[in-house]
Amino acid sequence: MIRTEGEIVRDQQGQLVMQATCQDSCKSCGVNKVCGGSKRSLLLNLSSQQQKVYQEGQQLHVDVAEEELLRLTLLAYILPCLLLVVFALLASPLGDLATALGGIAGLSLGVLISSWRARRHPPQVQLIPLNTEQTHD
């Protein structure tokens, strides 16, 4: 399991969401000016049942299984890259411009499919309130 901490906050629509911030190591990384570092956060929409359970300001641990992270990584990176190469190869007999346009089309399609799939099947995470957490080995 990969674990991070988060807090329940209200989004712009007034719904409760869980906000996980990056780890302390991100703040000291030399690349944080490029990737966002300490400014990076994740907002996780809570289901209607979770809206009733959690309260604004509540601190949580968020656990994500390694398999789930691998699935999302493959979906976000491998699919667009694979479609880029396939579309570029299919368009290559038509010339350089067609190859470039095919690659762009494949990459765009891969990003759209990945985004659509991620919205339909969001990552499965486990939310654990800090005050009721049980010790784990």
C-alpha positions as CSV (number, residue, x, y, z in Angstrom):
1,M,0.0,0.0,0.0
2,I,1.1,3.5,-0.7
3,R,0.0,5.9,2.0
4,T,-0.4,9.7,2.1
5,E,-2.2,12.1,4.3
6,G,-5.1,14.3,3.4
7,E,-7.8,16.6,4.8
8,I,-11.5,17.0,4.1
9,V,-12.2,20.4,2.5
10,R,-15.1,22.0,0.6
11,D,-14.8,22.5,-3.1
12,Q,-16.1,25.4,-5.1
13,Q,-19.5,23.8,-5.4
14,G,-19.8,23.3,-1.6
15,Q,-19.2,19.5,-1.7
16,L,-16.8,17.7,0.6
17,V,-13.7,16.5,-1.1
18,M,-10.5,14.9,0.2
19,Q,-7.3,17.0,-0.5
20,A,-4.0,15.1,-0.4
21,T,-0.9,17.2,-0.6
22,C,2.5,16.1,-1.8
23,Q,5.0,14.6,0.6
24,D,7.6,16.7,2.4
25,S,10.3,15.2,0.1
26,C,8.6,16.9,-2.9
27,K,9.2,20.3,-1.3
28,S,13.0,19.8,-1.1
29,C,13.3,18.2,-4.6
30,G,15.3,20.2,-7.2
31,V,12.7,19.6,-9.9
32,N,9.7,20.9,-7.9
33,K,9.8,24.2,-9.8
34,V,9.0,22.3,-13.0
35,C,6.4,19.8,-11.6
36,G,4.7,22.0,-9.1
37,G,6.2,20.4,-6.0
38,S,4.6,21.6,-2.8
39,K,1.8,23.3,-4.8
40,R,0.6,19.9,-6.1
41,S,-2.5,18.5,-4.5
42,L,-5.0,15.9,-5.3
43,L,-8.8,16.4,-4.9
44,L,-10.7,13.2,-4.5
45,N,-14.5,13.5,-4.8
46,L,-16.4,11.7,-2.0
47,S,-19.4,9.6,-2.6
48,S,-22.8,10.7,-1.2
49,Q,-22.4,8.1,1.6
50,Q,-18.9,9.5,2.4
51,Q,-20.3,13.0,2.4
52,K,-22.3,12.0,5.5
53,V,-19.5,10.2,7.3
54,Y,-16.7,12.8,7.0
55,Q,-16.6,16.4,8.3
56,E,-14.7,19.4,7.0
57,G,-11.3,19.7,8.4
58,Q,-11.0,16.0,9.3
59,Q,-7.5,14.5,8.8
60,L,-7.3,11.2,6.9
61,H,-4.8,8.6,5.7
62,V,-5.3,7.6,2.1
63,D,-4.1,4.2,1.0
64,V,-3.7,3.2,-2.6
65,A,-2.8,-0.4,-3.6
66,E,0.3,-0.8,-5.7
67,E,-1.8,-2.7,-8.3
68,E,-4.2,0.2,-8.6
69,L,-1.3,2.6,-9.1
70,L,0.2,0.4,-11.8
71,R,-3.1,0.2,-13.6
72,L,-3.4,4.0,-13.6
73,T,0.2,4.4,-14.7
74,L,-0.2,2.0,-17.6
75,L,-3.5,3.7,-18.6
76,A,-2.0,7.2,-18.4
77,Y,1.4,6.6,-20.1
78,I,1.5,3.4,-22.0
79,L,-1.8,3.7,-23.9
80,P,-1.1,7.2,-25.4
81,C,2.5,6.3,-26.3
82,L,1.4,3.0,-27.9
83,L,-1.3,4.8,-30.0
84,L,1.2,7.5,-31.0
85,V,3.5,4.9,-32.4
86,V,0.8,2.8,-34.1
87,F,-0.9,5.8,-35.7
88,A,2.5,7.2,-36.9
89,L,3.5,3.9,-38.4
90,L,0.1,3.5,-40.1
91,A,0.5,7.0,-41.6
92,S,4.2,6.7,-42.5
93,P,3.6,5.5,-46.1
94,L,1.9,8.8,-46.8
95,G,4.9,11.0,-46.0
96,D,6.5,12.8,-43.2
97,L,3.7,15.3,-42.6
98,A,1.2,12.5,-42.4
99,T,3.4,10.6,-40.0
100,A,3.6,13.6,-37.7
101,L,-0.1,14.2,-37.9
102,G,-0.8,10.5,-37.3
103,G,1.4,10.5,-34.2
104,I,-0.4,13.6,-32.9
105,A,-3.8,12.0,-33.6
106,G,-2.8,8.8,-31.9
107,L,-1.4,10.6,-28.9
108,S,-4.6,12.7,-28.6
109,L,-6.8,9.7,-28.9
110,G,-4.8,7.9,-26.3
111,V,-5.1,10.8,-23.8
112,L,-8.9,11.0,-24.5
113,I,-9.4,7.3,-24.0
114,S,-7.2,7.3,-20.8
115,S,-9.1,10.3,-19.4
116,W,-12.5,8.8,-20.2
117,R,-11.5,5.4,-18.7
118,A,-10.1,7.0,-15.5
119,R,-13.4,9.0,-15.0
120,R,-15.5,5.9,-15.5
121,H,-13.4,3.7,-13.2
122,P,-11.7,6.1,-10.7
123,P,-8.9,4.8,-8.6
124,Q,-9.9,2.7,-5.6
125,V,-8.6,4.3,-2.4
126,Q,-9.1,3.5,1.2
127,L,-9.8,6.5,3.5
128,I,-8.8,6.0,7.2
129,P,-9.6,8.8,9.7
130,L,-6.4,9.6,11.7
131,N,-8.2,9.4,15.1
132,T,-9.5,5.9,14.6
133,E,-6.6,4.4,12.8
134,Q,-5.5,0.9,13.9
135,T,-1.8,0.0,13.9
136,H,-0.5,-1.9,10.9
137,D,2.7,-3.9,10.6
